[in-house]
Amino acid sequence: MKLKFKIEQDQSLRDFIAEHDISDKLLSAVKTNGDMRVNGIHVTIRYLLRKNDVLEIIFPQEKRGKQLSPSKMELDIIYEDEYLLVVNKPAMMPCIPDHRYHDQTLANGLIAYYEAIGLDSTIHFVNRLDRETSGLLIVAKYRYIHYLLSKEHIERKYVALAYGHVVDQTIDLPIGRINKNVRREILPIGKPSVTHCHVLKQDENFSVVECQLETGRTHQIRVHLSAVGHPLIGDRLYGDIKNLADTYFLHSYQLSFVHPITKQTLRFAKERKIDETYFCNM
């Protein structure tokens, strides 16, 4: 990746780098395997920038993990530029490879896409979804973009199918886990976790709930709704309400964030119909 800046005032290159949130570790990588150029000429960090100079920062090539082999698949990419993309992940697809899922993950599909478009980089998920959860994900194409986005607030809204008669509420309960258990718990020593719930539709046995996250804990919506007595229908880890789908409905349908380079506010929405198999099997 290469960034280009037109300098607006005299200042040291070191100060300019600090203002643009390039860490010492990343700066060291740029010095070793990248480059810094002013008006096309290599410079060091001690250089004094002058107004109207053109600065180029060339970041080192990204390295891929060995598990990220390309696996061609259909991807629903709803936005892309040279720095990031937004993709709509289907349900029942893992984000990254592990000991159970080796190459049929979203990351493997994205690597195949990168190779098809000639992008020599790796995968940086800014937000991540459970295998069963569908919806919108932000993928930074470079480590620096991922770092910038990780420091910004990303507005995320989900639609969930919960058991029972949910009411509009804010659930503010700390979430943690015991040892290395996959299951998360409401724990006094857990991390602060806040979910805003708004009921969109309901019947005697279910509620369709919009959930807006203030925090992004693992399994947050699943844990919070279960904690107030309304687990996701079909979620075997946090409830016992079965359905024909044998899994739960949770969809990340809306994202909003400020682009780390252009500073424009980007908003995306992707609806998904709730199939009847997700409802109670009672």
N, C-alpha and C positions, 0 to 999 in steps of 0.2 A: 504494500500500500504506500502511496505517496500523497502527502498533503502539501498544498501550495498556499502561501500567504503573501499579500502585499502589505508591507510594513507601513504603518500610519504615523509612527513617531520614532525618534531616536531612542534606542534602549539596548541593553546588553542581550545577547542571544540567550544567556542563562535565565534572565528574568522573563523573557518571552516564553521560553520552554515551561517555566514554572506556572505562568499565567494560563497556559493551555493544558495544564494538568497531566503532563507527561512525567511519569514517576522516574525516580533515579534508576530503578531496575530496567525500565523500558529504554531510558536514555542510554544506559550502558550497552543495551542490545543494539541500539541505533549506531552507536560509535563503533561497535565491533563488526556488525554484519549489515549495517545500513549506511546512510550518509546524511549529511547536512550540507546544503549548497545555498549560496547567496549569489543571485544573478548568474547561476550556472557554474560557480566555482566552489570547490570544497572549502569548508570553514570548520573551525573548532568552536567549542562552547564558549570560549573567551571573546569571540567576535563581537564587535559593536555594530549593531544594525542601524541603518540610516533610513530616514523617511523615503518611501517609494522603492526600497529594496524589494526584491522578490526572493522569499525564502522557500526552499523545498526541504521537507523532512521525509526521507525515504526509510521506511520501516523494514526490518529484516523479514525474510520469507518465513511464513508460518509452517510449523512442523505438525504433521498428522500422527495420531497414535496408530499403532499397528492394527488395532481392531477396527479402524475406520476404512474398511475396504468398500469400493463402490458397488452399489446394488441398484440397478435401474428400476424405477417405479414411477407411477403417475403421481405428480405433486400438484397440490392446489396452492400455487404461489399467488397471493393477491396484491403484493407490492414488492418492488425491488429497485434498488439503486446501487451505486458502486460501493456502498458502505454496509448495507444491511438488507434483509428481506423479511417479509411477514408471510408465514405459511399457515394454512389451515390443516391441522393434523387430524386424521381420522381416528375414531375410537378403536381400541384394541391394537394400537401400534405403539411400541416403546419408543422413547426419544433416543436413547443411546444403547449400544450393545452391552450385554452383561453375560454371565455364565449360562443364562437360559436362552437369550436372544442374541445370536451372533452377528447376523448381517441383514436381517429384515427389519431394520429400525429406521426411523426418520433420518437419523444422522447418516446412515449408509446411503439412503436415497439422495440426500443433499450432496454427498460427496460425488455420486455419479452425475448429478446435475452440474456441480462445479467443473468436473472434467469435461462435460459436454460444452460448456461455455468458455472453457479455457482459463478458469480461475484456479490458481495454485495457492490454495489456502486451506483452512480447516474450519470446524464447526464450533461456534460459540453461542449456545442457547442463553438468551437473556432471561427468559422465563421458561419454566419446564412444566410439562403436564404428565400426570400418571398415564400409564399404558391405556387404561380404560377411558380416560377423559379425552374428549375431542376439542378442537377449536384452535384459536389463534396463538401463534408463537412468534416471538421476535428472534431472528438469528443474525448476530453480528458476524460479518465476514472477517473481521480482524480483531486481535486481542485489545488494541487500543479503543476501538469502538465499543466493545463489550465492557471495558472498564468505565468508559464515560456513561454508558447507559445504566450500569449497575449503581451509579450514584444518584440517578434521577428517579423521581416518582413516576411510576407507570400505572395509569388507571386501568383496572381490569374488572370486567363484569362477566359473571357466569350465569347460566341458567341451570338449575338443579331440579330433579324430581324427588321430593321428600315425602316421607310417610306422615299421614295425619294432617291435622288442621294447624298449619304454621301461622303465626301472626307477624306483622312487620316488627322488626326489632334489630338492635345492634348487639351482637354477641362479643363480649370482651372478656375472654378467658385465656390464660396462659397455656401454651402447648409445649410439651416436651416428650421425651421417651425414656424408658427404663432400659439401661444397658444398650444393646444394639438391636433391640426389637424393632421390627418394621412398623408395628402399631404405635401410633402416637396417643398421648394421654393428656387430659387436663391436669396439670401439675402446678402447685404453688411456685415451684422453682423453674417452671417452664418459661419460654420466651413470650413476651407480650404479643397478643394476637387479636385482631379486631376484624369482624365480618359484619357488614350491613346487609340485612335481609329485607327484601320487599316482595310481597306475594303478588304474582301475576295472575294466577288462576288456581282454583281449588275445588275439590269435591269432598265427599265424605271421608275417603281413604287416602287422599294425596293432596299435595300442594306443589304447584310449579313456582319456584322461588328464584328471583334475581338476587344474586349475591355479589356485592362489591367489596373487594379486598382493600384493607389499609395496610396489611402486612402479607407476607408471602410464605407462610410456614408450610412444610410438607403436610399434605392431607388436610389443610386447614378447614375447608368447607365441610368435608366429611366428618371431621372430629367435632367441629362446632355444632352442626345440626344434630348429630347424634347426642351430644352433651345436653341439648335442650329437649330431647325426647322425640326428635324427628329425623332419624337416619335416612340416608338415601335408599330408596327402594332398590333392592338387589345388591346392596353393599354388604358382603359377607364379613368384612373385617370389622365394621362398626355397627352392624345391625343384623337382624335375622328375618327381615321381610323379603320373601322370595318373589321372583317374577320369571316369566318365560325366557327373557333375554339372558338370565343367569349372570347379569352384571348391572351396573347402575348407569343412570343418565346424568352426566355432568359435562357441560359444554362452555368453553371460553368463547363467548360470542362478541365481546367488544374490547378493544385496546385503544388507549390514547397516550401519547408521549411526545416529548419535544425531541426532534432530531438532533443528535449530538453535534453535527457539523453545520447543517443549514439553519438550525434553531427554529425551524417551522414546527408547529403543532400538527401531528399526524393522528388521524382517527380512522379506525377500521371496525367494521361490524360484519359478522357472518352468522346468519341464523341457521338453525338445524331443527328439523321436525322431530318430535318425540314419537317414536314408533310405539304401537300398542303393546308390544312385548315387554316394554320397560315398566308397565304398570303392575300393580299387585296381582299375584296369582293366588287369590283367596276364594 
